[in-house]
Amino acid sequence: MKKVVPRLVAYAFLKRLQNSNVLFRQCVAEFLGTFVLIALINSALAVGILTGNHQTLLYASFAGGVGLYLGFIIAGTVHVGHLNPAVTIALVSVKKASWKAAPLYIICQLCGAFLASVLVYFQYLPYLMNVKNEPAKITLNLLHSSPGISSTLTSTLIDQITCVGILMIALLALTDKCNTNNGKFAAPLGFIFVLASLIMSYGIQGCAINPARELAGRLFSTIIGLGENSFAPMDNLFWLVSGILGPIIGGLLGSWIYYLLVEIHQVDEDIQTVETDVGTQTANPDKKETSNA
């Protein structure tokens, strides 16, 4: 059994804080990665909305892409980086994540998103206090998604199933070890463009994507007295259909579509290479003897 050697610390007294437990480190990484992701998205929305800029969606798209990149890099140190309950559930369904660890991952994602919501709210509170037109609505738009003017429950459900389904297909393709087009930085850099394009393409109906942001933002809005407005849209069903069910269903569909149409048909490259080498050596025995000489 390989011995775990703790990393050297800057100060001796910090050794007491070291924890080599893999699950603990993964949970902390999910918490921190999700915090960074949601903090950047919410802050970008705040800058765009509070300055009256018409390019708010572009701000959120770029910040979300970079946030996903940074979150994946942070959590990737311990081989996780879901940053989204819908992604975790989808990966568990195709046995790419542990179902035993999944509840802990999701709790940590929710906690990270909640802390990000709190931070961004107080960071921009002085600006929010000076908003004259619909301050409550603007505050809620910083914390979670809201339906478009012409949105319906059906359209938002289809929107999120499609959006997160494409996200999962892209994530699995970018992290597929059999994909020869994936270099060392293909996955994290690809995430920037994937999430940015999805936000720009599906932003008109709220673009929830991440249930952690939706639940955490609405929980915090309830704490600050805006819960009634937060859960009210579409007869109190928008948050559930678009923010929770849509992303989870989309994640499951996307992961299984990729698994059934692509991954299940793959041949292990290492086995294939070995078989090719054996066949070559058998067909050309003289070449092998020459090389040994």
Contacts in CASP RR format, 6 or more apart in sequence:
PFRMAT RR
TARGET T0000
AUTHOR 0000-0000-0000
METHOD contacts of the structure
MODEL  1
MKKVVPRLVAYAFLKRLQNSNVLFRQCVAEFLGTFVLIALINSALAVGIL
TGNHQTLLYASFAGGVGLYLGFIIAGTVHVGHLNPAVTIALVSVKKASWK
AAPLYIICQLCGAFLASVLVYFQYLPYLMNVKNEPAKITLNLLHSSPGIS
STLTSTLIDQITCVGILMIALLALTDKCNTNNGKFAAPLGFIFVLASLIM
SYGIQGCAINPARELAGRLFSTIIGLGENSFAPMDNLFWLVSGILGPIIG
GLLGSWIYYLLVEIHQVDEDIQTVETDVGTQTANPDKKETSNA
4 20 0 8 1.000
6 15 0 8 1.000
6 18 0 8 1.000
6 20 0 8 1.000
7 18 0 8 1.000
9 15 0 8 1.000
9 18 0 8 1.000
19 25 0 8 1.000
22 78 0 8 1.000
23 101 0 8 1.000
23 104 0 8 1.000
25 77 0 8 1.000
25 78 0 8 1.000
26 75 0 8 1.000
26 78 0 8 1.000
26 79 0 8 1.000
26 80 0 8 1.000
26 101 0 8 1.000
26 105 0 8 1.000
27 101 0 8 1.000
27 104 0 8 1.000
27 105 0 8 1.000
27 107 0 8 1.000
27 108 0 8 1.000
28 108 0 8 1.000
29 74 0 8 1.000
29 75 0 8 1.000
29 76 0 8 1.000
29 77 0 8 1.000
29 78 0 8 1.000
29 80 0 8 1.000
29 81 0 8 1.000
30 75 0 8 1.000
30 80 0 8 1.000
30 81 0 8 1.000
30 82 0 8 1.000
30 83 0 8 1.000
30 105 0 8 1.000
30 108 0 8 1.000
30 109 0 8 1.000
31 108 0 8 1.000
31 109 0 8 1.000
31 111 0 8 1.000
31 112 0 8 1.000
32 71 0 8 1.000
32 74 0 8 1.000
32 75 0 8 1.000
32 112 0 8 1.000
33 70 0 8 1.000
33 71 0 8 1.000
33 74 0 8 1.000
33 75 0 8 1.000
33 81 0 8 1.000
33 83 0 8 1.000
33 112 0 8 1.000
34 71 0 8 1.000
34 83 0 8 1.000
34 84 0 8 1.000
34 108 0 8 1.000
34 109 0 8 1.000
34 112 0 8 1.000
34 113 0 8 1.000
34 116 0 8 1.000
34 212 0 8 1.000
35 112 0 8 1.000
35 113 0 8 1.000
35 115 0 8 1.000
35 116 0 8 1.000
36 67 0 8 1.000
36 70 0 8 1.000
36 71 0 8 1.000
36 74 0 8 1.000
36 116 0 8 1.000
37 64 0 8 1.000
37 67 0 8 1.000
37 68 0 8 1.000
37 70 0 8 1.000
37 71 0 8 1.000
37 83 0 8 1.000
37 116 0 8 1.000
37 210 0 8 1.000
38 112 0 8 1.000
38 113 0 8 1.000
38 116 0 8 1.000
38 117 0 8 1.000
38 210 0 8 1.000
38 212 0 8 1.000
38 213 0 8 1.000
38 216 0 8 1.000
39 116 0 8 1.000
39 119 0 8 1.000
39 120 0 8 1.000
40 63 0 8 1.000
40 64 0 8 1.000
40 66 0 8 1.000
40 67 0 8 1.000
40 70 0 8 1.000
41 60 0 8 1.000
41 63 0 8 1.000
41 64 0 8 1.000
41 67 0 8 1.000
41 213 0 8 1.000
42 116 0 8 1.000
42 117 0 8 1.000
42 120 0 8 1.000
42 142 0 8 1.000
42 143 0 8 1.000
42 213 0 8 1.000
43 63 0 8 1.000
43 120 0 8 1.000
43 123 0 8 1.000
43 124 0 8 1.000
44 56 0 8 1.000
44 59 0 8 1.000
44 60 0 8 1.000
44 62 0 8 1.000
44 63 0 8 1.000
44 64 0 8 1.000
45 56 0 8 1.000
45 59 0 8 1.000
45 60 0 8 1.000
45 141 0 8 1.000
45 142 0 8 1.000
46 120 0 8 1.000
46 123 0 8 1.000
46 124 0 8 1.000
46 127 0 8 1.000
46 142 0 8 1.000
47 53 0 8 1.000
47 59 0 8 1.000
48 55 0 8 1.000
48 56 0 8 1.000
48 59 0 8 1.000
49 56 0 8 1.000
49 138 0 8 1.000
49 141 0 8 1.000
49 142 0 8 1.000
50 124 0 8 1.000
50 127 0 8 1.000
50 128 0 8 1.000
50 131 0 8 1.000
50 138 0 8 1.000
53 59 0 8 1.000
57 199 0 8 1.000
57 200 0 8 1.000
57 203 0 8 1.000
58 200 0 8 1.000
60 199 0 8 1.000
61 195 0 8 1.000
61 196 0 8 1.000
61 197 0 8 1.000
61 199 0 8 1.000
61 200 0 8 1.000
62 196 0 8 1.000
64 195 0 8 1.000
64 196 0 8 1.000
64 199 0 8 1.000
65 191 0 8 1.000
65 192 0 8 1.000
65 193 0 8 1.000
65 194 0 8 1.000
65 195 0 8 1.000
65 196 0 8 1.000
65 199 0 8 1.000
66 192 0 8 1.000
68 83 0 8 1.000
68 191 0 8 1.000
68 192 0 8 1.000
68 194 0 8 1.000
68 195 0 8 1.000
69 188 0 8 1.000
69 189 0 8 1.000
69 190 0 8 1.000
69 191 0 8 1.000
69 192 0 8 1.000
71 81 0 8 1.000
71 83 0 8 1.000
72 81 0 8 1.000
72 83 0 8 1.000
72 187 0 8 1.000
72 188 0 8 1.000
72 191 0 8 1.000
73 188 0 8 1.000
74 81 0 8 1.000
75 81 0 8 1.000
75 82 0 8 1.000
75 83 0 8 1.000
80 105 0 8 1.000
82 88 0 8 1.000
82 91 0 8 1.000
82 97 0 8 1.000
82 105 0 8 1.000
82 109 0 8 1.000
83 109 0 8 1.000
83 210 0 8 1.000
83 212 0 8 1.000
84 109 0 8 1.000
84 209 0 8 1.000
84 210 0 8 1.000
84 211 0 8 1.000
84 212 0 8 1.000
84 247 0 8 1.000
85 105 0 8 1.000
85 106 0 8 1.000
85 109 0 8 1.000
85 110 0 8 1.000
85 210 0 8 1.000
85 211 0 8 1.000
85 212 0 8 1.000
85 247 0 8 1.000
85 248 0 8 1.000
86 164 0 8 1.000
86 209 0 8 1.000
86 210 0 8 1.000
86 211 0 8 1.000
86 247 0 8 1.000
86 248 0 8 1.000
86 250 0 8 1.000
86 251 0 8 1.000
87 167 0 8 1.000
87 168 0 8 1.000
87 171 0 8 1.000
87 251 0 8 1.000
88 97 0 8 1.000
88 102 0 8 1.000
88 105 0 8 1.000
88 106 0 8 1.000
88 109 0 8 1.000
89 102 0 8 1.000
89 106 0 8 1.000
89 248 0 8 1.000
89 251 0 8 1.000
89 252 0 8 1.000
90 168 0 8 1.000
90 248 0 8 1.000
90 250 0 8 1.000
90 251 0 8 1.000
90 252 0 8 1.000
90 254 0 8 1.000
90 255 0 8 1.000
91 97 0 8 1.000
91 255 0 8 1.000
92 98 0 8 1.000
92 99 0 8 1.000
92 102 0 8 1.000
93 252 0 8 1.000
93 255 0 8 1.000
93 256 0 8 1.000
94 255 0 8 1.000
94 256 0 8 1.000
94 259 0 8 1.000
96 255 0 8 1.000
97 105 0 8 1.000
106 212 0 8 1.000
109 212 0 8 1.000
110 212 0 8 1.000
110 215 0 8 1.000
110 216 0 8 1.000
111 216 0 8 1.000
112 212 0 8 1.000
112 216 0 8 1.000
113 210 0 8 1.000
113 212 0 8 1.000
113 213 0 8 1.000
113 215 0 8 1.000
113 216 0 8 1.000
113 217 0 8 1.000
114 216 0 8 1.000
114 217 0 8 1.000
114 219 0 8 1.000
114 220 0 8 1.000
116 216 0 8 1.000
117 143 0 8 1.000
117 213 0 8 1.000
117 216 0 8 1.000
117 217 0 8 1.000
117 220 0 8 1.000
118 220 0 8 1.000
120 142 0 8 1.000
120 143 0 8 1.000
121 128 0 8 1.000
121 139 0 8 1.000
121 142 0 8 1.000
121 143 0 8 1.000
121 220 0 8 1.000
121 224 0 8 1.000
124 142 0 8 1.000
128 135 0 8 1.000
128 138 0 8 1.000
128 139 0 8 1.000
129 135 0 8 1.000
131 138 0 8 1.000
136 226 0 8 1.000
136 229 0 8 1.000
137 146 0 8 1.000
137 229 0 8 1.000
139 221 0 8 1.000
139 224 0 8 1.000
139 226 0 8 1.000
140 146 0 8 1.000
140 221 0 8 1.000
140 226 0 8 1.000
140 229 0 8 1.000
140 230 0 8 1.000
143 217 0 8 1.000
143 218 0 8 1.000
143 220 0 8 1.000
143 221 0 8 1.000
143 230 0 8 1.000
144 208 0 8 1.000
144 213 0 8 1.000
144 214 0 8 1.000
144 217 0 8 1.000
144 218 0 8 1.000
144 221 0 8 1.000
144 230 0 8 1.000
144 239 0 8 1.000
145 206 0 8 1.000
145 207 0 8 1.000
145 208 0 8 1.000
145 213 0 8 1.000
145 214 0 8 1.000
145 242 0 8 1.000
145 243 0 8 1.000
146 206 0 8 1.000
146 233 0 8 1.000
146 238 0 8 1.000
147 156 0 8 1.000
147 205 0 8 1.000
147 206 0 8 1.000
147 233 0 8 1.000
147 234 0 8 1.000
147 238 0 8 1.000
147 242 0 8 1.000
148 204 0 8 1.000
148 205 0 8 1.000
148 206 0 8 1.000
151 205 0 8 1.000
151 206 0 8 1.000
151 234 0 8 1.000
151 238 0 8 1.000
152 234 0 8 1.000
153 234 0 8 1.000
153 237 0 8 1.000
153 238 0 8 1.000
153 241 0 8 1.000
153 242 0 8 1.000
155 205 0 8 1.000
156 205 0 8 1.000
156 206 0 8 1.000
156 234 0 8 1.000
156 238 0 8 1.000
156 241 0 8 1.000
156 242 0 8 1.000
157 241 0 8 1.000
157 242 0 8 1.000
157 245 0 8 1.000
157 246 0 8 1.000
157 249 0 8 1.000
159 202 0 8 1.000
159 205 0 8 1.000
159 206 0 8 1.000
159 207 0 8 1.000
159 242 0 8 1.000
160 202 0 8 1.000
160 208 0 8 1.000
160 209 0 8 1.000
160 242 0 8 1.000
160 243 0 8 1.000
160 245 0 8 1.000
160 246 0 8 1.000
160 247 0 8 1.000
160 249 0 8 1.000
160 250 0 8 1.000
161 246 0 8 1.000
161 249 0 8 1.000
161 250 0 8 1.000
161 253 0 8 1.000
162 202 0 8 1.000
162 250 0 8 1.000
163 198 0 8 1.000
163 201 0 8 1.000
163 202 0 8 1.000
163 207 0 8 1.000
163 209 0 8 1.000
163 247 0 8 1.000
163 250 0 8 1.000
164 209 0 8 1.000
164 246 0 8 1.000
164 247 0 8 1.000
164 248 0 8 1.000
164 249 0 8 1.000
164 250 0 8 1.000
164 251 0 8 1.000
164 254 0 8 1.000
165 250 0 8 1.000
165 251 0 8 1.000
165 253 0 8 1.000
165 254 0 8 1.000
165 255 0 8 1.000
165 257 0 8 1.000
166 198 0 8 1.000
166 254 0 8 1.000
167 194 0 8 1.000
167 195 0 8 1.000
167 198 0 8 1.000
167 209 0 8 1.000
167 251 0 8 1.000
168 250 0 8 1.000
168 251 0 8 1.000
168 253 0 8 1.000
168 254 0 8 1.000
168 255 0 8 1.000
168 258 0 8 1.000
169 254 0 8 1.000
169 255 0 8 1.000
169 257 0 8 1.000
169 258 0 8 1.000
170 190 0 8 1.000
170 194 0 8 1.000
171 191 0 8 1.000
171 194 0 8 1.000
172 254 0 8 1.000
172 255 0 8 1.000
172 258 0 8 1.000
172 259 0 8 1.000
172 262 0 8 1.000
172 263 0 8 1.000
173 179 0 8 1.000
173 258 0 8 1.000
173 262 0 8 1.000
174 182 0 8 1.000
174 186 0 8 1.000
174 187 0 8 1.000
174 190 0 8 1.000
174 191 0 8 1.000
174 194 0 8 1.000
175 182 0 8 1.000
175 187 0 8 1.000
176 182 0 8 1.000
176 262 0 8 1.000
176 263 0 8 1.000
178 263 0 8 1.000
178 266 0 8 1.000
178 268 0 8 1.000
178 269 0 8 1.000
195 209 0 8 1.000
198 207 0 8 1.000
198 209 0 8 1.000
199 207 0 8 1.000
199 209 0 8 1.000
205 242 0 8 1.000
206 242 0 8 1.000
208 214 0 8 1.000
208 242 0 8 1.000
208 243 0 8 1.000
208 246 0 8 1.000
208 247 0 8 1.000
209 247 0 8 1.000
210 247 0 8 1.000
211 243 0 8 1.000
211 244 0 8 1.000
211 247 0 8 1.000
211 248 0 8 1.000
214 239 0 8 1.000
214 243 0 8 1.000
214 244 0 8 1.000
215 244 0 8 1.000
217 230 0 8 1.000
218 227 0 8 1.000
218 230 0 8 1.000
218 231 0 8 1.000
218 239 0 8 1.000
221 227 0 8 1.000
221 229 0 8 1.000
221 230 0 8 1.000
222 230 0 8 1.000
222 231 0 8 1.000
230 239 0 8 1.000
231 239 0 8 1.000
233 239 0 8 1.000
234 241 0 8 1.000
281 287 0 8 1.000
281 288 0 8 1.000
END
